[in-house]
Amino acid sequence: MTVNHIVIGGGTGFIGTALVNAFKQRGFCPIIISRMPGPFRMSWHDLERDGLPKNTTAVVNVAGQNILDPTQRWTPGFKQNIWNSRVETTKLLARAVTACPPKVFVTISGVAYYPPDEKEYNEESICNKYDFLSELCHEWEDAAKLPKDLNVRQAIIRSGVVLGRTGGMIKQIFIPFYVGLGGPIGSGKQPMPWIHIDDIANIFVNVVENDNVSGIFNGVAPQVVTNKEFTDAFASALWRPAKIPVPEFALALAFNRERAKIMTEGQKVIPKRVLESGFKYKYPTIDLACNDIAKW
Ligand SMILES: NC(=O)c1ccc[n+]([C@@H]2O[C@H](COP(=O)([O-])OP(=O)(O)OC[C@H]3O[C@@H](n4cnc5c(N)ncnc54)[C@H](OP(=O)(O)O)[C@@H]3O)[C@@H](O)[C@H]2O)c1
């Protein structure tokens, strides 16, 4: 029997771990690319030197230094790390895929591709770069481009805020909300494109396994909510009040305005192509997602 190897860049992270588990359940044998050695792992240097392991049928990249790491100042050096950990890792994988083509190549990007305004965006919306994070999304997606004549199916998943207990935003806000100190960010009126961790993992699985899908997919839930609506849903799932707003200027002071935008601004993003592909969400509404995440 041939083993289906899937190579996952960033497979040690919050989203990566969910992908590793989801793909194992589907019978794949995941190999993680990480900066730290370990079983079933390879380094970025190994990839550059030796290329993809034999029998690799799928390659996925979800690597990327945490943009909202509160211990890191928003310096040119940190911004370079943010950039390289996404763009350069994706370029390396695209080169390895070109040299030894698997069946499918799937990479992540972000909804910062779309400008934060009143419009609704779907995967067919073409947008220009408008700030650092949108430039990053464009370059990240360009880095994944493969030669036109290469017979590899390719997809890019533009993810919204991923909600799950073990990482991302929820890990940072869980304790304040649990002790009743949660609240909306600024006015709370900004849209917050979101998705449950199980659903983003299943979208990757669906894209890898379904030979008929390729291109851009918005990794967001079908229900568009504002930051205030999310705050209310999460607080009520925890049976806590959430009346203490986080002022925008405090976030700008702590994080720098350029990266605080991830929290203070948002886009209305519709997963049109995900729905058209027949994908069924386990958590289509914010109440279902928050009730799951709030469970002990
Ligand atoms: N979480 C979200 O809400 C969300 C939303 C949209 C997009 N995304 C994107 O999805 C990706 C994964 O997010 P996550 O929440 O799973 O992040 P995470 O938990 O912080 O994991 C990040 C992963 O990237 C790797 N990494 C970190 N810094 C790196 C560097 N300098 N060079 C190479 N690899 C590096 C880490 O691998 P090692 O430490 O093992 O090397 C780790 O596995 C990121 O690119 C992020 O921008 C996340």
The ligand as an SDF file (V2000), in Angstrom:
LIG
                    3D

 48 52  0  0  0  0  0  0  0  0999 V2000
   -4.8490   32.1860   13.6710 N   0  0  0  0  0  0  0  0  0  0  0  0
   -5.5780   33.0080   12.8960 C   0  0  0  0  0  0  0  0  0  0  0  0
   -6.6120   33.5520   13.3190 O   0  0  0  0  0  0  0  0  0  0  0  0
   -5.1320   33.2540   11.4620 C   0  0  0  0  0  0  0  0  0  0  0  0
   -5.9710   33.9780   10.6100 C   0  0  0  0  0  0  0  0  0  0  0  0
   -5.5750   34.2170    9.2970 C   0  0  0  0  0  0  0  0  0  0  0  0
   -4.3490   33.7400    8.8360 C   0  0  0  0  0  0  0  0  0  0  0  0
   -3.5570   33.0500    9.7000 N   0  0  0  0  0  0  0  0  0  0  0  0
   -2.2400   32.6030    9.2150 C   0  0  0  0  0  0  0  0  0  0  0  0
   -2.1110   31.2020    9.4140 O   0  0  0  0  0  0  0  0  0  0  0  0
   -0.7610   30.9020    9.7380 C   0  0  0  0  0  0  0  0  0  0  0  0
   -0.7480   30.0510   11.0030 C   0  0  0  0  0  0  0  0  0  0  0  0
   -1.3830   30.7500   12.0470 O   0  0  0  0  0  0  0  0  0  0  0  0
   -1.4270   30.1080   13.5220 P   0  0  0  0  0  0  0  0  0  0  0  0
   -2.4690   30.8440   14.2620 O   0  0  0  0  0  0  0  0  0  0  0  0
   -1.4730   28.6340   13.4450 O   0  0  0  0  0  0  0  0  0  0  0  0
    0.0050   30.5740   14.0730 O   0  0  0  0  0  0  0  0  0  0  0  0
    0.9360   29.9230   15.2020 P   0  0  0  0  0  0  0  0  0  0  0  0
    0.1770   29.0790   16.1440 O   0  0  0  0  0  0  0  0  0  0  0  0
    1.7380   31.0580   15.7560 O   0  0  0  0  0  0  0  0  0  0  0  0
    1.9070   28.9690   14.3550 O   0  0  0  0  0  0  0  0  0  0  0  0
    2.7850   29.5170   13.4590 C   0  0  0  0  0  0  0  0  0  0  0  0
    3.6010   28.4440   12.7840 C   0  0  0  0  0  0  0  0  0  0  0  0
    4.5400   29.0960   11.9360 O   0  0  0  0  0  0  0  0  0  0  0  0
    5.8570   28.6800   12.2230 C   0  0  0  0  0  0  0  0  0  0  0  0
    6.7110   29.8650   12.3260 N   0  0  0  0  0  0  0  0  0  0  0  0
    6.6260   30.8810   13.2280 C   0  0  0  0  0  0  0  0  0  0  0  0
    7.5920   31.7720   13.0000 N   0  0  0  0  0  0  0  0  0  0  0  0
    8.2950   31.3070   11.9350 C   0  0  0  0  0  0  0  0  0  0  0  0
    9.4330   31.7820   11.2360 C   0  0  0  0  0  0  0  0  0  0  0  0
   10.0390   32.9350   11.5900 N   0  0  0  0  0  0  0  0  0  0  0  0
    9.9000   31.0510   10.1820 N   0  0  0  0  0  0  0  0  0  0  0  0
    9.3020   29.8860    9.8120 C   0  0  0  0  0  0  0  0  0  0  0  0
    8.2300   29.3800   10.4590 N   0  0  0  0  0  0  0  0  0  0  0  0
    7.7330   30.0900   11.4890 C   0  0  0  0  0  0  0  0  0  0  0  0
    5.8390   27.9440   13.5480 C   0  0  0  0  0  0  0  0  0  0  0  0
    6.5980   26.7680   13.3410 O   0  0  0  0  0  0  0  0  0  0  0  0
    7.9000   26.3280   14.1930 P   0  0  0  0  0  0  0  0  0  0  0  0
    7.9360   27.1800   15.4310 O   0  0  0  0  0  0  0  0  0  0  0  0
    7.6530   24.8700   14.4830 O   0  0  0  0  0  0  0  0  0  0  0  0
    9.0310   26.5490   13.2650 O   0  0  0  0  0  0  0  0  0  0  0  0
    4.3730   27.5660   13.7570 C   0  0  0  0  0  0  0  0  0  0  0  0
    4.1340   26.2490   13.3960 O   0  0  0  0  0  0  0  0  0  0  0  0
   -0.0060   32.2210    9.8590 C   0  0  0  0  0  0  0  0  0  0  0  0
    0.6750   32.4740    8.6660 O   0  0  0  0  0  0  0  0  0  0  0  0
   -1.1200   33.2280   10.0370 C   0  0  0  0  0  0  0  0  0  0  0  0
   -0.8150   34.5160    9.5270 O   0  0  0  0  0  0  0  0  0  0  0  0
   -3.9000   32.7850   10.9920 C   0  0  0  0  0  0  0  0  0  0  0  0
  1  2  1  0
  2  3  2  0
  2  4  1  0
  4  5  1  0
  4 48  2  0
  5  6  2  0
  6  7  1  0
  7  8  2  0
  8  9  1  0
  8 48  1  0
  9 10  1  0
  9 46  1  0
 10 11  1  0
 11 12  1  0
 11 44  1  0
 12 13  1  0
 13 14  1  0
 14 15  2  0
 14 16  1  0
 14 17  1  0
 17 18  1  0
 18 19  2  0
 18 20  1  0
 18 21  1  0
 21 22  1  0
 22 23  1  0
 23 24  1  0
 23 42  1  0
 24 25  1  0
 25 26  1  0
 25 36  1  0
 26 27  1  0
 26 35  1  0
 27 28  2  0
 28 29  1  0
 29 30  1  0
 29 35  2  0
 30 31  1  0
 30 32  2  0
 32 33  1  0
 33 34  2  0
 34 35  1  0
 36 37  1  0
 36 42  1  0
 37 38  1  0
 38 39  2  0
 38 40  1  0
 38 41  1  0
 42 43  1  0
 44 45  1  0
 44 46  1  0
 46 47  1  0
M  CHG  2   8   1  16  -1
M  END
$$$$
